[in-house]
Amino acid sequence: MVEKVGIDAGGSLIKVAYEENGELIFKTFSEVDILLTWLKDLSPDAELYLTGGKSAHLHKFVRHRSHLKEEFQAIIDGTRFLLEQEQESLPDNFLITSIGTGTSVFHVAGESHNRLFGSGIGGGTLMGLGMLISGKVKFHDIIALAESGNRQHSDLLVKDIYTPGDAPLLGDLTAANFGKAHLNAQATNEDHLASLIQLIGETIISLAGQAAVATGSEKIVFVGRTLNENEPLKKVLSSFQAMLPYEPIFLDNGAYVGAVGSLI
Protein backbone atom coordinates (compact mmCIF):
# COMPACT_ATOMS: atom_id res chain seq x y z
CA MET A 1 0.00 0.00 0.00
CA VAL A 2 1.37 3.40 -1.02
CA GLU A 3 1.17 5.81 1.92
CA LYS A 4 2.69 9.01 0.45
CA VAL A 5 2.81 10.56 -3.02
CA GLY A 6 4.87 13.60 -4.00
CA ILE A 7 3.38 15.70 -6.79
CA ASP A 8 4.99 18.60 -8.67
CA ALA A 9 2.22 20.38 -10.56
CA GLY A 10 4.17 22.51 -13.03
CA GLY A 11 3.12 24.90 -15.74
CA SER A 12 2.94 22.19 -18.39
CA LEU A 13 3.15 18.74 -16.79
CA ILE A 14 2.44 17.04 -13.48
CA LYS A 15 5.38 15.01 -12.15
CA VAL A 16 4.83 12.32 -9.53
CA ALA A 17 7.14 10.39 -7.20
CA TYR A 18 6.24 7.69 -4.67
CA GLU A 19 7.85 4.73 -2.96
CA GLU A 20 6.59 1.20 -3.45
CA ASN A 21 8.28 -1.96 -2.17
CA GLY A 22 11.36 0.05 -1.30
CA GLU A 23 11.72 1.50 -4.80
CA LEU A 24 11.19 5.11 -5.87
CA ILE A 25 8.71 5.25 -8.78
CA PHE A 26 8.28 8.20 -11.16
CA LYS A 27 5.34 9.12 -13.39
CA THR A 28 4.27 12.07 -15.53
CA PHE A 29 0.76 13.25 -16.33
CA SER A 30 -0.48 15.92 -18.72
CA GLU A 31 -4.09 16.11 -17.48
CA VAL A 32 -5.48 16.52 -13.97
CA ASP A 33 -8.42 14.16 -14.56
CA ILE A 34 -6.10 11.30 -15.51
CA LEU A 35 -3.97 11.99 -12.44
CA LEU A 36 -7.01 11.94 -10.12
CA THR A 37 -8.24 8.63 -11.53
CA TRP A 38 -4.77 7.13 -11.19
CA LEU A 39 -4.45 8.33 -7.58
CA LYS A 40 -7.77 6.72 -6.67
CA ASP A 41 -6.68 3.42 -8.19
CA LEU A 42 -3.19 3.57 -6.68
CA SER A 43 -4.22 4.21 -3.07
CA PRO A 44 -7.35 6.06 -1.95
CA ASP A 45 -5.82 6.57 1.51
CA ALA A 46 -2.43 7.93 0.48
CA GLU A 47 -1.37 11.38 1.69
CA LEU A 48 -0.37 13.80 -1.05
CA TYR A 49 2.48 16.31 -0.81
CA LEU A 50 2.03 19.00 -3.45
CA THR A 51 4.40 21.58 -4.89
CA GLY A 52 4.77 23.60 -8.08
CA GLY A 53 2.97 26.54 -9.63
CA LYS A 54 -0.35 24.70 -10.02
CA SER A 55 -0.24 22.92 -6.65
CA ALA A 56 -2.72 25.25 -4.94
CA HIS A 57 -5.14 24.75 -7.84
CA LEU A 58 -4.70 20.96 -7.69
CA HIS A 59 -5.19 21.04 -3.92
CA LYS A 60 -8.83 22.10 -4.49
CA PHE A 61 -9.65 19.00 -6.55
CA VAL A 62 -7.93 16.10 -4.84
CA ARG A 63 -10.02 14.09 -2.37
CA HIS A 64 -6.95 12.68 -0.62
CA ARG A 65 -5.55 14.40 2.43
CA SER A 66 -2.94 16.75 1.01
CA HIS A 67 -0.23 19.19 2.07
CA LEU A 68 1.48 22.03 0.21
CA LYS A 69 5.25 22.56 0.08
CA GLU A 70 7.05 25.66 -1.18
CA GLU A 71 8.37 25.00 -4.70
CA PHE A 72 11.94 26.26 -4.39
CA GLN A 73 12.50 24.32 -1.18
CA ALA A 74 11.17 21.18 -2.86
CA ILE A 75 13.55 21.62 -5.81
CA ILE A 76 16.55 21.98 -3.50
CA ASP A 77 15.55 19.09 -1.22
CA GLY A 78 14.84 16.82 -4.18
CA THR A 79 18.12 17.69 -5.88
CA ARG A 80 20.10 16.99 -2.72
CA PHE A 81 18.37 13.63 -2.31
CA LEU A 82 18.88 12.50 -5.91
CA LEU A 83 22.49 13.72 -5.94
CA GLU A 84 23.24 11.43 -3.01
CA GLN A 85 21.33 8.59 -4.68
CA GLU A 86 22.89 8.92 -8.13
CA GLN A 87 26.30 10.48 -7.43
CA GLU A 88 26.95 8.91 -4.01
CA SER A 89 28.21 12.25 -2.74
CA LEU A 90 26.95 15.74 -2.09
CA PRO A 91 29.16 18.73 -3.01
CA ASP A 92 29.65 21.38 -0.34
CA ASN A 93 29.15 24.23 -2.80
CA PHE A 94 27.16 23.94 -6.03
CA LEU A 95 24.51 25.50 -8.24
CA ILE A 96 21.16 24.04 -9.20
CA THR A 97 19.86 25.17 -12.58
CA SER A 98 16.25 24.12 -12.90
CA ILE A 99 15.00 24.22 -16.50
CA GLY A 100 11.25 23.91 -16.55
CA THR A 101 8.87 26.22 -18.39
CA GLY A 102 11.34 28.94 -17.41
CA THR A 103 14.69 28.66 -15.63
CA SER A 104 15.74 29.24 -12.01
CA VAL A 105 19.27 29.19 -10.59
CA PHE A 106 19.95 28.36 -6.94
CA HIS A 107 23.16 28.44 -4.91
CA VAL A 108 23.63 25.71 -2.31
CA ALA A 109 26.44 25.94 0.24
CA GLY A 110 26.37 23.37 3.02
CA GLU A 111 22.95 23.56 4.67
CA SER A 112 22.21 27.06 3.37
CA HIS A 113 20.72 27.94 -0.01
CA ASN A 114 19.18 30.81 -1.91
CA ARG A 115 17.64 31.48 -5.29
CA LEU A 116 19.94 33.76 -7.27
CA PHE A 117 17.76 34.64 -10.26
CA GLY A 118 15.43 33.34 -12.93
CA SER A 119 14.99 33.64 -16.68
CA GLY A 120 12.02 33.36 -19.01
CA ILE A 121 14.21 31.31 -21.36
CA GLY A 122 13.44 27.61 -20.85
CA GLY A 123 11.19 24.79 -21.93
CA GLY A 124 8.32 27.14 -22.69
CA THR A 125 10.61 28.99 -25.12
CA LEU A 126 11.54 25.71 -26.77
CA MET A 127 7.93 24.63 -27.22
CA GLY A 128 6.59 28.03 -28.27
CA LEU A 129 9.26 29.00 -30.78
CA GLY A 130 9.65 25.36 -31.81
CA MET A 131 6.00 25.28 -32.85
CA LEU A 132 6.28 28.60 -34.69
CA ILE A 133 9.31 27.34 -36.62
CA SER A 134 8.20 23.78 -37.40
CA GLY A 135 4.47 23.55 -36.75
CA LYS A 136 5.16 20.66 -34.37
CA VAL A 137 3.55 20.68 -30.92
CA LYS A 138 5.11 17.58 -29.37
CA PHE A 139 8.36 17.90 -27.44
CA HIS A 140 9.97 14.77 -28.86
CA ASP A 141 9.17 15.78 -32.45
CA ILE A 142 10.86 19.14 -31.99
CA ILE A 143 13.96 17.57 -30.43
CA ALA A 144 14.20 14.91 -33.17
CA LEU A 145 14.10 17.59 -35.86
CA ALA A 146 16.68 19.72 -34.05
CA GLU A 147 19.05 16.74 -33.84
CA SER A 148 19.07 16.43 -37.63
CA GLY A 149 19.66 20.16 -38.22
CA ASN A 150 22.85 22.20 -38.51
CA ARG A 151 22.70 25.40 -36.54
CA GLN A 152 25.60 26.89 -38.57
CA HIS A 153 23.14 27.36 -41.44
CA SER A 154 21.01 29.63 -39.24
CA ASP A 155 23.39 31.13 -36.66
CA LEU A 156 25.96 33.76 -37.56
CA LEU A 157 29.31 32.57 -36.20
CA VAL A 158 32.39 34.59 -35.31
CA LYS A 159 34.27 33.01 -38.23
CA ASP A 160 31.54 34.16 -40.62
CA ILE A 161 32.24 37.77 -39.68
CA TYR A 162 36.04 37.61 -39.90
CA THR A 163 36.46 35.34 -42.93
CA PRO A 164 38.84 35.37 -44.78
CA GLY A 165 40.89 36.88 -41.95
CA ASP A 166 41.67 35.41 -38.55
CA ALA A 167 39.09 35.74 -35.80
CA PRO A 168 40.13 37.17 -32.40
CA LEU A 169 37.88 34.58 -30.73
CA LEU A 170 37.07 30.93 -31.37
CA GLY A 171 35.51 30.84 -34.81
CA ASP A 172 32.65 28.50 -33.87
CA LEU A 173 31.34 30.82 -31.16
CA THR A 174 27.98 32.39 -31.90
CA ALA A 175 28.12 36.01 -33.01
CA ALA A 176 24.32 36.24 -33.43
CA ASN A 177 21.71 33.57 -32.80
CA PHE A 178 19.62 33.20 -35.96
CA GLY A 179 21.94 35.80 -37.51
CA LYS A 180 21.89 34.04 -40.92
CA ALA A 181 18.24 32.97 -40.85
CA HIS A 182 17.19 35.89 -43.07
CA LEU A 183 20.17 35.50 -45.41
CA ASN A 184 20.29 31.76 -46.06
CA ALA A 185 17.26 30.63 -48.04
CA GLN A 186 18.58 27.06 -48.01
CA ALA A 187 18.39 26.79 -44.22
CA THR A 188 15.76 24.26 -43.16
CA ASN A 189 13.35 24.14 -40.24
CA GLU A 190 15.67 21.54 -38.75
CA ASP A 191 18.56 24.03 -38.95
CA HIS A 192 16.47 26.73 -37.27
CA LEU A 193 15.43 24.32 -34.48
CA ALA A 194 19.09 23.45 -33.91
CA SER A 195 19.72 27.19 -33.64
CA LEU A 196 16.88 27.50 -31.14
CA ILE A 197 18.42 24.81 -28.93
CA GLN A 198 21.74 26.66 -29.14
CA LEU A 199 20.08 29.95 -28.16
CA ILE A 200 18.41 28.43 -25.12
CA GLY A 201 21.50 26.53 -24.00
CA GLU A 202 23.86 29.48 -24.49
CA THR A 203 21.60 31.83 -22.57
CA ILE A 204 21.25 29.45 -19.64
CA ILE A 205 24.92 28.53 -19.38
CA SER A 206 25.96 32.17 -19.74
CA LEU A 207 23.82 33.08 -16.73
CA ALA A 208 24.65 29.98 -14.69
CA GLY A 209 28.33 30.17 -15.58
CA GLN A 210 28.63 33.72 -14.31
CA ALA A 211 26.82 32.70 -11.13
CA ALA A 212 29.26 29.82 -10.69
CA VAL A 213 32.20 32.21 -10.91
CA ALA A 214 30.59 34.69 -8.51
CA THR A 215 29.83 32.02 -5.90
CA GLY A 216 32.98 29.94 -6.38
CA SER A 217 30.89 26.91 -7.37
CA GLU A 218 32.63 24.37 -9.59
CA LYS A 219 29.62 22.10 -10.12
CA ILE A 220 26.34 23.01 -11.80
CA VAL A 221 23.53 20.48 -11.39
CA PHE A 222 21.03 20.76 -14.24
CA VAL A 223 17.51 19.52 -13.51
CA GLY A 224 14.06 19.87 -15.03
CA ARG A 225 11.76 18.17 -17.49
CA THR A 226 13.18 20.12 -20.47
CA LEU A 227 16.35 18.01 -20.25
CA ASN A 228 14.56 14.65 -20.60
CA GLU A 229 15.85 12.87 -23.72
CA ASN A 230 17.19 16.23 -24.89
CA GLU A 231 20.76 15.41 -25.83
CA PRO A 232 21.18 18.53 -28.04
CA LEU A 233 20.51 20.83 -25.08
CA LYS A 234 22.73 18.82 -22.74
CA LYS A 235 25.51 19.07 -25.33
CA VAL A 236 25.24 22.86 -25.45
CA LEU A 237 25.17 23.13 -21.65
CA SER A 238 28.36 21.04 -21.47
CA SER A 239 30.25 22.78 -24.29
CA PHE A 240 31.68 25.82 -22.51
CA GLN A 241 33.92 24.16 -19.94
CA ALA A 242 37.05 25.42 -21.71
CA MET A 243 35.86 28.99 -21.14
CA LEU A 244 34.07 28.71 -17.78
CA PRO A 245 35.31 26.68 -14.79
CA TYR A 246 32.36 24.38 -14.17
CA GLU A 247 31.45 20.70 -14.15
CA PRO A 248 27.95 19.93 -15.48
CA ILE A 249 25.94 17.24 -13.68
CA PHE A 250 22.76 15.80 -15.20
CA LEU A 251 20.63 13.67 -12.90
CA ASP A 252 18.93 10.62 -14.39
CA ASN A 253 15.69 11.58 -12.68
CA GLY A 254 16.25 15.32 -12.61
CA ALA A 255 12.78 16.00 -14.03
CA TYR A 256 11.32 14.84 -10.72
CA VAL A 257 13.33 16.82 -8.16
CA GLY A 258 10.25 18.84 -7.19
CA ALA A 259 8.11 15.75 -6.70
CA VAL A 260 10.87 14.01 -4.73
CA GLY A 261 11.51 17.12 -2.65
CA SER A 262 7.85 17.38 -1.69
CA LEU A 263 7.76 13.66 -0.81
CA ILE A 264 10.76 13.39 1.49
N, C-alpha and C positions, 0 to 999 in steps of 0.2 A: 504494500500500500504506500503510495506516494503521499508524504505529509506536507511538503513545502514545494512551491514552484516560484521561481524568479522570473519576472516578466519585464522586458524592456520595450515599452511601447514608443517607438520612434516616429519620426515624421513620415516614413514610408512603409516600414515593416515592423512587425512585432516579433521580437526575439525571446526565446524561452529557454530556461535551463532548470533542470531538476535532477535529483539523485534517485536512482532506482537500483537495488541490489548492489549497492556500493559503487555504482558507476554514474558519472555525470553525463546526462543526456541533453542534447541540444536540438531545438526545433525552431522553424521560422514560419510565420503566418503573414498573409497579406490582407486578411479580412477578419474583423472582430467576431462576426457570427461563427466563422469556422473555428476560431480559437475557443469561443464559449462552449460550443458543442464538444470539442476535444477535451476541454477541462472537465466537463461533466462526466465524460466517459472514462477519463484517466483516474479521477478521484474526486467525488463530490464533496469530500470532507477536507481536502487539502487547503492549507493556508497559502494565500498569494502575497508575494512581495513585489510591489510594482514600482517602476522607475521610468524615466523617459518623458519626453514632451507631451505625450498623449496619455500618461498614466492617470492623471486626475479624471480625464474623460472616461477611461476604461473602468476606473474605480466605481463609477455610477452604474455600470451595467452588470458587473460580475456578481453572482449570488454567493460565491465563496467568501469567507472571512478574509479581508485583505488589508494590507498595510502599504503606505507610501514611503519611498526612500528618495532622498535628494539625488538627482541624476549625476552630478559631478562626483559626489562621494562614491556612488555605485561604480562609476567608470574606474576610479582609482583603486577601490577595493578589489574589483574584479580583475584588473590588470595585475595587481600584486599577486593575487591568488594564482592566476594562470601562469605568470612568470615563474613562480616557484614550482608549479606542476610541470611545465614544459622545459624550463631552462635549468631547473634544479638549483637556482641561486637567485638572489634578489639584489640588484645593484644598490649601493648606498645613495647614489645621486644619478637621476635619469629623467628624461622627458617622456611624457605620453602624448602622442599625437593621434587624436581620435577623429577619423575621417568617416563621418556619417553623411547626412544631408548637407551639412556644412562641416567645418573643421574647428576643433578646439585643441589647444596645447596647454599641458599641465607640467609643472615642475614638481618632482618628488625628491625629497632629501630626508633620508631616515624616516621618521614617523610623521614629518611635516609635509605639507603639499599646498600648492595654490595654482589656480588657473591663471595663466599668463595672458592669453588673448584668444580670440577666435577669428575665423574668416568665413565669408560666404562662399568661398571656393571649396567644393567638395563633391559628394555623390550627386547632389541635386543639380550641380553644374553639368556633370557628366551626362545625366539623363536628359536634362532640358536641352542643352546645346547638341547632344548626340542625336536627339530626335529631330531637331531643326536641320541638322546636316544630312542625316540618313533616312529619316522617316521611320526609323525603328524605335519601338517603345520598350523592348525587353533588354534588360541589362546585359545578358549573355550574348545577344545578337550584336550589340554595340561593341562589346569587347572583342568578339571574334572578328568583326570587320576592321577594328583598329589594329589588331595583330597582323593583318595582311597588308596594311598600308605602310607608306614610307613618308614620315613627317618632313623629310627634307624637300619634298615636292610642294609643301605648303608653308613651312616655316622659312623665314629668312635667317640664314646662319651668318656668323661672323666672317667666314671665308667667302661667302657670296659678296659681301661688301668690299673686301680688300683684294679679291682676285683681279688681276694676276699678281699683285704684290703679296708680301708677307703680312700676315695678320699679327697684331700685337697681343692677341689672346688666342686661346685654343680655337681652331677654325670651326669645330663642330658645335661650339656654344651657340645658343639661340640669340640672335640680334633682335628679332621681332617675331613673336608667336603669330602665325598665320600671315606673316609679312610677304609671302609670295602667292597667297591664295587668290589675289585679284590679278596677278600677272601670269600665272601658269594655268592656261586653259586645259592642260592635259592632266592636272591633278585630279584625283578621284575622291569620292566620298570617303573611301578607306584611308587615303592620305590625310584628309582633313580630320578624321577621327583620331588618327595617330598623333596629329598635331594637338588636338584637344587634350589627349592624355598627357602629352608633354607639358602643355600649359598648366594643367592642374597639378601635376607632379612637381614642376619647377616652382610654382607659387608656394606650395606647401613646404617643400624642403628649404626654400629660401627663408621663409619665416621661422621654421623649426630650427634650421641650422644656425641662424643668428641667435635664437634663444639658447641653443646649446652652448654657444661661445660665451654668451652673457652669464650663464649660470654655471659654467664649468662642467657641463654634463657631456660625457663621452658617448652615452648610449641613448638612442631615440627608439622608443617602443611604438610601433605603428599598429593601431587597432581600428576596428570599424568595419561595417558590412561592405563598404565600397572596395575593400581590398580582397574580398572573396573571389578566388579564381580570376584575379585581375593581375596577371603577370606583367603586362605592359606598365601598369602604374607602379608596381613594386620595383621594376627595373629602373624607372626614372628616379624613384625615391632613394635608390641605392647607388646612383651613378655619380654622385658629387663628393665621394669620400676623399678624392685627391685634392679637393679644394677646401672642404670643411672637415674638421676633426670630429667625426661621429661614426658610430657603429649602428646600423639599422637592425632592429629586431622585429620580426613578423611572427606573431603568435598564431598557432594553428587554428585556435578557436577565438581569435581576436574580435570577431563579429559579435561575440556574446559576453563581452566584459561587463556591460551594464546589467544583463540578466544575472550573471554570476555574482556580481557585486551586490545586487539586491537580495540574492538568495542567502549568502553566507552571513 
